[in-house]
């Protein structure tokens, strides 16, 4: 994760656009210079999520196990 943060300026300098708590899932988006990265963290039961079209998964999986996450670039 530290390597990803060091690689992506949006994770270093980006502003938080959205911070949401939905049930047992937290999500937030950071934006910087026309780039966006979204992070979803699952604290509940295993669930599969639907990602927006044309995103690049940087870490994680669409199947969120308990206490797992996915990071994707819009």
SESELUM-624570 format. One record per residue: residue number from 1; residue in one letter; chain; z, x, y of N, C-alpha, C, O in turn. Coordinates in steps of 0.02 Angstrom, whole numbers, plus 32768, in hexadecimal, padded with zeros to 4 digits. Last residue first. Layout:
N
<marse=NUM; domar=a; numi=A; n.up=Z; n.east=X; n.north=Y; ca.up=Z; ca.east=X; ca.north=Y; c.up=Z; c.east=X; c.north=Y; o.up=Z; o.east=X; o.north=Y>
...
This chain:
74
<marse=74; domar=x; numi=A; n.up=7DC5; n.east=7DF4; n.north=812C; ca.up=7D97; ca.east=7DBF; ca.north=813D; c.up=7D58; c.east=7DDB; c.north=815B; o.up=7D2A; o.east=7DB5; o.north=816D>
<marse=73; domar=x; numi=A; n.up=7E13; n.east=7E40; n.north=80A5; ca.up=7DF4; ca.east=7E4B; ca.north=80E6; c.up=7DC1; c.east=7E14; c.north=80F2; o.up=7D97; o.east=7E06; o.north=80C7>
<marse=72; domar=x; numi=A; n.up=7EB1; n.east=7E25; n.north=8051; ca.up=7E68; ca.east=7E23; ca.north=8055; c.up=7E50; c.east=7E28; c.north=809E; o.up=7E74; o.east=7E16; o.north=80CD>
<marse=71; domar=x; numi=A; n.up=7F2C; n.east=7E36; n.north=7FDC; ca.up=7F19; ca.east=7E4A; ca.north=8020; c.up=7ECD; c.east=7E4A; c.north=8021; o.up=7EAC; o.east=7E6A; o.north=7FF8>
<marse=70; domar=x; numi=A; n.up=7FA8; n.east=7DE2; n.north=7F81; ca.up=7F62; ca.east=7DF4; ca.north=7F88; c.up=7F55; c.east=7E04; c.north=7FD1; o.up=7F71; o.east=7DE4; o.north=7FFE>
<marse=69; domar=x; numi=A; n.up=803A; n.east=7DF4; n.north=7F15; ca.up=8018; ca.east=7DEA; ca.north=7F55; c.up=7FCD; c.east=7DF6; c.north=7F4D; o.up=7FB6; o.east=7E10; o.north=7F1A>
<marse=68; domar=x; numi=A; n.up=80D0; n.east=7DBB; n.north=7EBE; ca.up=8094; ca.east=7DE3; ca.north=7EC6; c.up=8071; c.east=7DD1; c.north=7F07; o.up=8087; o.east=7DA4; o.north=7F2B>
<marse=67; domar=x; numi=A; n.up=8139; n.east=7D6A; n.north=7E8E; ca.up=8148; ca.east=7DA8; ca.north=7EB3; c.up=810C; c.east=7DD7; c.north=7EB6; o.up=8114; o.east=7E14; o.north=7EB2>
<marse=66; domar=x; numi=A; n.up=80DE; n.east=7D24; n.north=7E08; ca.up=811B; ca.east=7D24; ca.north=7E30; c.up=8126; c.east=7D69; c.north=7E4F; o.up=811D; o.east=7D9C; o.north=7E2D>
<marse=65; domar=x; numi=A; n.up=802C; n.east=7D3E; n.north=7E23; ca.up=8066; ca.east=7D39; ca.north=7DF7; c.up=80A4; c.east=7D35; c.north=7E24; o.up=80A0; o.east=7D42; o.north=7E60>
<marse=64; domar=x; numi=A; n.up=7F9C; n.east=7CFD; n.north=7E57; ca.up=7FDB; ca.east=7D17; ca.north=7E72; c.up=8014; c.east=7D09; c.north=7E41; o.up=8029; o.east=7CD0; o.north=7E37>
<marse=63; domar=x; numi=A; n.up=7EFF; n.east=7D21; n.north=7E43; ca.up=7F34; ca.east=7D02; ca.north=7E1B; c.up=7F75; c.east=7D22; c.north=7E31; o.up=7F84; o.east=7D5B; o.north=7E20>
<marse=62; domar=x; numi=A; n.up=7EB6; n.east=7D72; n.north=7E92; ca.up=7EB7; ca.east=7D2B; ca.north=7EA4; c.up=7EEB; c.east=7D05; c.north=7E7A; o.up=7EFF; o.east=7CCE; o.north=7E8E>
<marse=61; domar=x; numi=A; n.up=7F10; n.east=7E0D; n.north=7EB1; ca.up=7EE6; ca.east=7DE2; ca.north=7E88; c.up=7EEB; c.east=7D9A; c.north=7EA0; o.up=7F1D; o.east=7D87; o.north=7EBE>
<marse=60; domar=x; numi=A; n.up=7F1A; n.east=7EAE; n.north=7F05; ca.up=7F33; ca.east=7E72; ca.north=7EE7; c.up=7EFF; c.east=7E4B; c.north=7EC1; o.up=7EC8; o.east=7E63; o.north=7EB4>
<marse=59; domar=x; numi=A; n.up=7EBD; n.east=7EE7; n.north=7F92; ca.up=7EF2; ca.east=7EF2; ca.north=7F60; c.up=7F06; c.east=7EAF; c.north=7F44; o.up=7F04; o.east=7E7C; o.north=7F66>
<marse=58; domar=x; numi=A; n.up=7E47; n.east=7EBD; n.north=7FCE; ca.up=7E5B; ca.east=7F03; ca.north=7FD4; c.up=7E91; c.east=7F16; c.north=7FA2; o.up=7E92; o.east=7F4E; o.north=7F89>
<marse=57; domar=x; numi=A; n.up=7DBE; n.east=7E58; n.north=7FBD; ca.up=7E02; ca.east=7E61; ca.north=7FA6; c.up=7E12; c.east=7EAC; c.north=7FA9; o.up=7DF0; o.east=7ED5; o.north=7F8B>
<marse=56; domar=x; numi=A; n.up=7D5F; n.east=7E18; n.north=803B; ca.up=7D65; ca.east=7E53; ca.north=8010; c.up=7DAE; c.east=7E5B; c.north=7FFD; o.up=7DD8; o.east=7E65; o.north=8029>
<marse=55; domar=x; numi=A; n.up=7D09; n.east=7D7A; n.north=8047; ca.up=7D40; ca.east=7DA7; ca.north=8058; c.up=7D41; c.east=7DE1; c.north=8026; o.up=7D27; o.east=7DDC; o.north=7FEF>
<marse=54; domar=x; numi=A; n.up=7CAA; n.east=7D11; n.north=8036; ca.up=7C97; ca.east=7D52; ca.north=8053; c.up=7CD2; c.east=7D7C; c.north=806B; o.up=7CCD; o.east=7D9D; o.north=809F>
<marse=53; domar=x; numi=A; n.up=7D0E; n.east=7C7D; n.north=8047; ca.up=7CD0; ca.east=7C9F; ca.north=8032; c.up=7CC8; c.east=7CE2; c.north=8057; o.up=7CDE; o.east=7CE9; o.north=8090>
<marse=52; domar=x; numi=A; n.up=7DC1; n.east=7C80; n.north=802A; ca.up=7D85; ca.east=7C6F; ca.north=8051; c.up=7D49; c.east=7C97; c.north=8039; o.up=7D50; o.east=7CCB; o.north=801A>
<marse=51; domar=x; numi=A; n.up=7E08; n.east=7C65; n.north=7F86; ca.up=7DFD; ca.east=7C8F; ca.north=7FC1; c.up=7DC1; c.east=7C75; c.north=7FE9; o.up=7D93; o.east=7C57; o.north=7FCC>
<marse=50; domar=x; numi=A; n.up=7E80; n.east=7C0B; n.north=7F37; ca.up=7E39; ca.east=7C0B; ca.north=7F48; c.up=7E31; c.east=7C32; c.north=7F89; o.up=7E50; o.east=7C22; o.north=7FBC>
<marse=49; domar=x; numi=A; n.up=7EF6; n.east=7C45; n.north=7EBD; ca.up=7EE4; ca.east=7C2F; ca.north=7F00; c.up=7E98; c.east=7C32; c.north=7F09; o.up=7E75; o.east=7C57; o.north=7EE6>
<marse=48; domar=x; numi=A; n.up=7F61; n.east=7C18; n.north=7E3A; ca.up=7F21; ca.east=7C34; ca.north=7E4D; c.up=7F0E; c.east=7C19; c.north=7E91; o.up=7F16; o.east=7BDD; o.north=7E9F>
<marse=47; domar=x; numi=A; n.up=800B; n.east=7C46; n.north=7E18; ca.up=7FD9; ca.east=7C16; ca.north=7E30; c.up=7F99; c.east=7C3B; c.north=7E41; o.up=7F99; o.east=7C76; o.north=7E53>
<marse=46; domar=x; numi=A; n.up=80AE; n.east=7C4E; n.north=7DD6; ca.up=8069; ca.east=7C67; ca.north=7DD4; c.up=803A; c.east=7C31; c.north=7DED; o.up=803F; o.east=7BF6; o.north=7DDA>
<marse=45; domar=x; numi=A; n.up=8132; n.east=7C1F; n.north=7E4A; ca.up=8113; ca.east=7C22; ca.north=7E08; c.up=80CB; c.east=7C3B; c.north=7E0E; o.up=80AE; o.east=7C3D; o.north=7E45>
<marse=44; domar=x; numi=A; n.up=815C; n.east=7C80; n.north=7EDB; ca.up=8168; ca.east=7C4B; ca.north=7EAB; c.up=8146; c.east=7C57; c.north=7E69; o.up=813E; o.east=7C8F; o.north=7E52>
<marse=43; domar=x; numi=A; n.up=8138; n.east=7CD6; n.north=7F3B; ca.up=817C; ca.east=7CDE; ca.north=7F22; c.up=818D; c.east=7CAA; c.north=7EEC; o.up=81C5; o.east=7CA9; o.north=7ED3>
<marse=42; domar=x; numi=A; n.up=80AA; n.east=7D2A; n.north=7F6E; ca.up=80C3; ca.east=7CF3; ca.north=7F46; c.up=8109; c.east=7D02; c.north=7F2C; o.up=8113; o.east=7D34; o.north=7F0A>
<marse=41; domar=x; numi=A; n.up=8054; n.east=7D4E; n.north=8000; ca.up=808A; ca.east=7D64; ca.north=7FD3; c.up=80A6; c.east=7D26; c.north=7FB0; o.up=80B8; o.east=7CF5; o.north=7FD0>
<marse=40; domar=x; numi=A; n.up=7FC0; n.east=7D82; n.north=804A; ca.up=7FE3; ca.east=7D49; ca.north=802B; c.up=8017; c.east=7D66; c.north=7FFA; o.up=8007; o.east=7D90; o.north=7FD1>
<marse=39; domar=x; numi=A; n.up=7F73; n.east=7DBE; n.north=80D9; ca.up=7FA2; ca.east=7DCF; ca.north=80A3; c.up=7FC2; c.east=7D8E; c.north=808B; o.up=7FDD; o.east=7D68; o.north=80B3>
<marse=38; domar=x; numi=A; n.up=7ED9; n.east=7DE7; n.north=8124; ca.up=7F0A; ca.east=7DB4; ca.north=8112; c.up=7F32; c.east=7DCC; c.north=80D7; o.up=7F18; o.east=7DEA; o.north=80A8>
<marse=37; domar=x; numi=A; n.up=7E8C; n.east=7E34; n.north=81AB; ca.up=7EA6; ca.east=7E3D; ca.north=8168; c.up=7EDC; c.east=7E09; c.north=815D; o.up=7F08; o.east=7E00; o.north=8187>
<marse=36; domar=x; numi=A; n.up=7DFF; n.east=7E44; n.north=8214; ca.up=7E3A; ca.east=7E1E; ca.north=81FF; c.up=7E4C; c.east=7E2F; c.north=81B7; o.up=7E20; o.east=7E36; o.north=818C>
<marse=35; domar=x; numi=A; n.up=7DB0; n.east=7E8B; n.north=82A2; ca.up=7DBF; ca.east=7E8D; ca.north=825B; c.up=7DFE; c.east=7E63; c.north=824E; o.up=7E2B; o.east=7E60; o.north=8277>
<marse=34; domar=x; numi=A; n.up=7D9F; n.east=7E94; n.north=832C; ca.up=7D72; ca.east=7E68; ca.north=8306; c.up=7D7A; c.east=7E6E; c.north=82BA; o.up=7D4E; o.east=7E59; o.north=8295>
<marse=33; domar=x; numi=A; n.up=7E13; n.east=7EE8; n.north=834F; ca.up=7DCD; ca.east=7EFA; ca.north=835A; c.up=7D9D; c.east=7ED5; c.north=832B; o.up=7D77; o.east=7EF4; o.north=8306>
<marse=32; domar=x; numi=A; n.up=7E80; n.east=7E9C; n.north=82E3; ca.up=7E78; ca.east=7ED5; ca.north=830F; c.up=7E2E; c.east=7EE6; c.north=8313; o.up=7E0E; o.east=7EF1; o.north=82DF>
<marse=31; domar=x; numi=A; n.up=7EFA; n.east=7E31; n.north=8299; ca.up=7EB8; ca.east=7E3A; ca.north=82B7; c.up=7EB8; c.east=7E76; c.north=82E5; o.up=7EE9; o.east=7E82; o.north=8309>
<marse=30; domar=x; numi=A; n.up=7F48; n.east=7DF0; n.north=8208; ca.up=7F4A; ca.east=7E1F; ca.north=823F; c.up=7F03; c.east=7E2B; c.north=8256; o.up=7ED4; o.east=7E30; o.north=822E>
<marse=29; domar=x; numi=A; n.up=7F9B; n.east=7D66; n.north=81C1; ca.up=7F5C; ca.east=7D87; ca.north=81D1; c.up=7F67; c.east=7DB5; c.north=820C; o.up=7F8A; o.east=7DA5; o.north=823C>
<marse=28; domar=x; numi=A; n.up=8004; n.east=7D32; n.north=813A; ca.up=7FF9; ca.east=7D46; ca.north=817F; c.up=7FB7; c.east=7D69; c.north=8185; o.up=7F9D; o.east=7D85; o.north=8155>
<marse=27; domar=x; numi=A; n.up=806A; n.east=7CCA; n.north=80D2; ca.up=8029; ca.east=7CE9; ca.north=80E2; c.up=8029; c.east=7CFD; c.north=812C; o.up=8049; o.east=7CDE; o.north=8156>
<marse=26; domar=x; numi=A; n.up=80D1; n.east=7CA5; n.north=8049; ca.up=80CD; ca.east=7CBC; ca.north=808E; c.up=8088; c.east=7CDA; c.north=8099; o.up=806F; o.east=7CFF; o.north=806E>
<marse=25; domar=x; numi=A; n.up=8104; n.east=7C24; n.north=7FDD; ca.up=80D1; ca.east=7C55; ca.north=7FEE; c.up=80D3; c.east=7C65; c.north=8039; o.up=80D6; o.east=7C38; o.north=8062>
<marse=24; domar=x; numi=A; n.up=8149; n.east=7BB6; n.north=7FB4; ca.up=8164; ca.east=7BF8; ca.north=7FA0; c.up=8131; c.east=7C2F; c.north=7FAD; o.up=8132; o.east=7C63; o.north=7F8C>
<marse=23; domar=x; numi=A; n.up=811C; n.east=7B55; n.north=8038; ca.up=813F; ca.east=7B54; ca.north=7FF8; c.up=815E; c.east=7B97; c.north=7FEA; o.up=8189; o.east=7BAE; o.north=800F>
<marse=22; domar=x; numi=A; n.up=80E1; n.east=7BBB; n.north=80A8; ca.up=80CB; ca.east=7B7E; ca.north=8087; c.up=80E9; c.east=7B7D; c.north=8041; o.up=80D1; o.east=7B9F; o.north=8014>
<marse=21; domar=x; numi=A; n.up=80EC; n.east=7C06; n.north=813C; ca.up=8112; ca.east=7BFD; ca.north=8100; c.up=80FF; c.east=7BBA; c.north=80E3; o.up=810A; o.east=7B86; o.north=8102>
<marse=20; domar=x; numi=A; n.up=8086; n.east=7C72; n.north=819E; ca.up=8094; ca.east=7C30; ca.north=8182; c.up=80BF; c.east=7C35; c.north=8143; o.up=80B6; o.east=7C63; o.north=811A>
<marse=19; domar=x; numi=A; n.up=8041; n.east=7CB4; n.north=8225; ca.up=8079; ca.east=7CC2; ca.north=81F8; c.up=8090; c.east=7C7F; c.north=81DE; o.up=80AB; o.east=7C57; o.north=8205>
<marse=18; domar=x; numi=A; n.up=7FB2; n.east=7CF3; n.north=8272; ca.up=7FD2; ca.east=7CBB; ca.north=824E; c.up=800B; c.east=7CD7; c.north=8224; o.up=8004; o.east=7D0B; o.north=8203>
<marse=17; domar=x; numi=A; n.up=7F9F; n.east=7D6B; n.north=82BA; ca.up=7F81; ca.east=7D2C; ca.north=82CF; c.up=7FA5; c.east=7CF0; c.north=82B1; o.up=7FB4; o.east=7CC0; o.north=82D4>
<marse=16; domar=x; numi=A; n.up=7FE7; n.east=7DFA; n.north=82F0; ca.up=7FF0; ca.east=7DC6; ca.north=82BE; c.up=7FD4; c.east=7D85; c.north=82DA; o.up=7FEC; o.east=7D6B; o.north=830C>
<marse=15; domar=x; numi=A; n.up=7F7B; n.east=7E82; n.north=8319; ca.up=7FAB; ca.east=7E50; ca.north=832C; c.up=7FAF; c.east=7E1B; c.north=82F5; o.up=7F7F; o.east=7E11; o.north=82D0>
<marse=14; domar=x; numi=A; n.up=7F68; n.east=7F2B; n.north=82D9; ca.up=7F55; ca.east=7EE5; ca.north=82E2; c.up=7F8D; c.east=7EB8; c.north=82F7; o.up=7FC8; o.east=7EC4; o.north=82E8>
<marse=13; domar=x; numi=A; n.up=7F85; n.east=7FAD; n.north=82BB; ca.up=7F86; ca.east=7F99; ca.north=8301; c.up=7F7A; c.east=7F4F; c.north=830D; o.up=7F81; o.east=7F37; o.north=8345>
<marse=12; domar=x; numi=A; n.up=7F87; n.east=7FB9; n.north=822D; ca.up=7FB2; ca.east=7FE3; ca.north=8257; c.up=7FBC; c.east=7FC5; c.north=829D; o.up=7FF3; o.east=7FC4; o.north=82B6>
<marse=11; domar=x; numi=A; n.up=7F2C; n.east=7F62; n.north=81FA; ca.up=7F70; ca.east=7F5E; ca.north=81E0; c.up=7FA1; c.east=7F89; c.north=8209; o.up=7FDD; o.east=7F7E; o.north=8206>
<marse=10; domar=x; numi=A; n.up=7EB9; n.east=7F8C; n.north=823D; ca.up=7ED2; ca.east=7F49; ca.north=824A; c.up=7F1A; c.east=7F40; c.north=8230; o.up=7F41; o.east=7F1A; o.north=824D>
<marse=9; domar=x; numi=A; n.up=7E9D; n.east=8007; n.north=8206; ca.up=7EBC; ca.east=8005; ca.north=8248; c.up=7ED8; c.east=7FC0; c.north=8258; o.up=7F0A; o.east=7FBB; o.north=827C>
<marse=8; domar=x; numi=A; n.up=7EB3; n.east=803A; n.north=8166; ca.up=7E9D; ca.east=7FFF; ca.north=818C; c.up=7EC2; c.east=7FFB; c.north=81CF; o.up=7EFE; o.east=7FEE; o.north=81D2>
<marse=7; domar=x; numi=A; n.up=7EEF; n.east=80AC; n.north=8130; ca.up=7EA6; ca.east=80A8; ca.north=8133; c.up=7E8F; c.east=8071; c.north=8162; o.up=7E5B; o.east=8079; o.north=8183>
<marse=6; domar=x; numi=A; n.up=7F77; n.east=8094; n.north=8130; ca.up=7F5E; ca.east=80CE; ca.north=8155; c.up=7F12; c.east=80CB; c.north=815E; o.up=7EF8; o.east=80E6; o.north=818F>
<marse=5; domar=x; numi=A; n.up=7F7A; n.east=8026; n.north=80DA; ca.up=7F8F; ca.east=801F; ca.north=811F; c.up=7F75; c.east=8058; c.north=814A; o.up=7F5E; o.east=804E; o.north=8182>
<marse=4; domar=x; numi=A; n.up=7F52; n.east=8065; n.north=8063; ca.up=7F29; ca.east=802F; ca.north=8080; c.up=7F3B; c.east=8026; c.north=80CA; o.up=7F0E; o.east=801E; o.north=80F3>
<marse=3; domar=x; numi=A; n.up=7FBD; n.east=80BD; n.north=8050; ca.up=7F79; ca.east=80D8; ca.north=8059; c.up=7F4B; c.east=80A3; c.north=8078; o.up=7F23; o.east=80B4; o.north=80A3>
<marse=2; domar=x; numi=A; n.up=8023; n.east=8061; n.north=803D; ca.up=8026; ca.east=808D; ca.north=8078; c.up=7FE1; c.east=80AA; c.north=8085; o.up=7FCC; o.east=80B0; o.north=80BF>
<marse=1; domar=x; numi=A; n.up=8000; n.east=8028; n.north=7FC5; ca.up=8000; ca.east=8000; ca.north=8000; c.up=8000; c.east=802B; c.north=803F; o.up=7FDF; o.east=801A; o.north=8070>
